[in-house]
Amino acid sequence: MNSTNRHLQALRPVKRLVAGYLALSVVTLAAVIALRHHASVVDDAVWVRTVLVTASAVLTYVFASRAARGSRGAFRRLRIVTAAMLVAVVVIVTLPGMFPVWLRVEQSVCGLLLLGCVVVANGRAVRSLFAAS
């Protein structure tokens, strides 16, 4: 199996998790747009959070795709972004009153998807594929 195929196979679970994260983020942003006139459900903080999460999900998917093709730089960015977003999600979910419950639940699901990415991408088998020769 050549190097590109090894990268693709090793990062397939990460790409699937990131695709789920991206899909959930887009659906959430669409819901925020649809509910924009309901201030009790969607406030400024919800707008900012959902836009930022969706943007990070798009970038994360790009990084995962490029890493799956063997890019070391994209792999490094993938590991950094997934870990940073996971930390941000933990903060969002644990701070009481900062966001509505529905968004905290959605962010919990995003956090689980990101946790899977962090575990797989930082595993020895995947990291060894990107080790400097």
For each residue, the residues with C-beta under 8 A, 3 or more apart:
1: 5 6 9
2: 5 6
3: 6 7 70 129
4: 7 8 69 70
5: 1 2 8 9
6: 1 2 3 9 10 129
7: 3 4 10 11 67 68 69 70 129
8: 4 5 11 12 68 69
9: 1 5 6 12
10: 6 7 125 126 129
11: 7 8 14 15 64 67 68 120 121 126
12: 8 9 15 16 68
13: 16 17 116 120
14: 11 17 18 64 67 68 78 116 117 120 121 126
15: 11 12 18 19 61 64 65 68
16: 12 13 19 20
17: 13 14 20 21 113 114 116 117 120
18: 14 15 21 22 57 60 61 64 82 113 117
19: 15 16 22 23 61
20: 16 17 23 24 113
21: 17 18 24 25 57 60 61 110 113 114 117
22: 18 19 25 26 54 57 58 60 61
23: 19 20 26 27
24: 20 21 27 28 106 109 110 113
25: 21 22 28 29 50 53 54 57 110
26: 22 23 29 30 54 57
27: 23 24 30 31
28: 24 25 31 32 50 53 54 103 106
29: 25 26 32 33 50 51 53 54
30: 26 27 33 34
31: 27 28 34 35
32: 28 29 35 36 42 46 47 50
33: 29 30 36
34: 30 31
35: 31 32 38 41 42
36: 32 33 42 47
37:
38: 35 41 42
39: 42 43
40:
41: 35 38 46 100 102
42: 32 35 36 38 39 46 47
43: 39 46 47
44: 47 48
45: 48 49 98 99
46: 32 41 42 43 49 50 99 100 103
47: 32 36 42 43 44 50 51
48: 44 45 51 52
49: 45 46 52 53 92 99 103 107
50: 25 28 29 32 46 47 53 54 103
51: 29 47 48 54 55
52: 48 49 55 56
53: 25 28 29 49 50 56 57 85 107 110
54: 22 25 26 28 29 50 51 57 58
55: 51 52 58 59
56: 52 53 59 60 81 85
57: 18 21 22 25 26 53 54 60 61
58: 22 54 55 61 62
59: 55 56 62 63 81
60: 18 21 22 56 57 63 64 78 81 82 85 117
61: 15 18 19 21 22 57 58 64 65
62: 58 59 65 66 74
63: 59 60 66 67 74 75 77 78 81
64: 11 14 15 18 60 61 67 68 74 78 117
65: 15 61 62 68 69 74
66: 62 63 69 71 73 74
67: 7 11 14 63 64 70 71 74 75 78 130
68: 7 8 11 12 14 15 64 65
69: 4 7 8 65 66 74
70: 3 4 7 67
71: 66 67 74 75
72: 75 76 130 132
73: 66 76 77
74: 62 63 64 65 66 67 69 71 77 78
75: 63 67 71 72 78 79 121 130
76: 72 73 79 80 130
77: 63 73 74 80 81
78: 14 60 63 64 67 74 75 81 82 117 121
79: 75 76 82 83 118 121 122
80: 76 77 83 84
81: 56 59 60 63 77 78 84 85
82: 18 60 78 79 85 86 114 117 118 121
83: 79 80 86 87 118
84: 80 81 87 88
85: 53 56 60 81 82 88 89 110 114
86: 82 83 89 90 111 114 115 118
87: 83 84 90 91
88: 84 85 91 92
89: 85 86 92 93 107 108 110 111 114
90: 86 87 93 94 111
91: 87 88 94 95
92: 49 88 89 95 98 99 103 104 107
93: 89 90 104 107 108 111
94: 90 91
95: 91 92 98
96:
97:
98: 45 92 95
99: 45 46 49 92 103 104 107
100: 41 46 103 104
101: 104 105
102: 41 105 106
103: 28 46 49 50 92 99 100 106 107
104: 92 93 99 100 101 107 108
105: 101 102 108 109
106: 24 28 102 103 109 110
107: 49 53 89 92 93 99 103 104 110 111
108: 89 93 104 105 111 112
109: 24 105 106 112 113
110: 21 24 25 53 85 89 106 107 113 114
111: 86 89 90 93 107 108 114 115
112: 108 109 115 116
113: 17 18 20 21 24 109 110 116 117
114: 17 21 82 85 86 89 110 111 117 118
115: 86 111 112 118 119
116: 13 14 17 112 113 119 120
117: 14 17 18 21 60 64 78 82 113 114 120 121
118: 79 82 83 86 114 115 121 122
119: 115 116 122 123
120: 11 13 14 17 116 117 123 126
121: 11 14 75 78 79 82 117 118 126 127
122: 79 118 119 126 127
123: 119 120 126 127
124: 127 128
125: 10 128 129
126: 10 11 14 120 121 122 123 129 130
127: 121 122 123 124 130 131
128: 124 125 131
129: 3 6 7 10 125 126
130: 67 72 75 76 126 127
131: 127 128
132: 72
133:
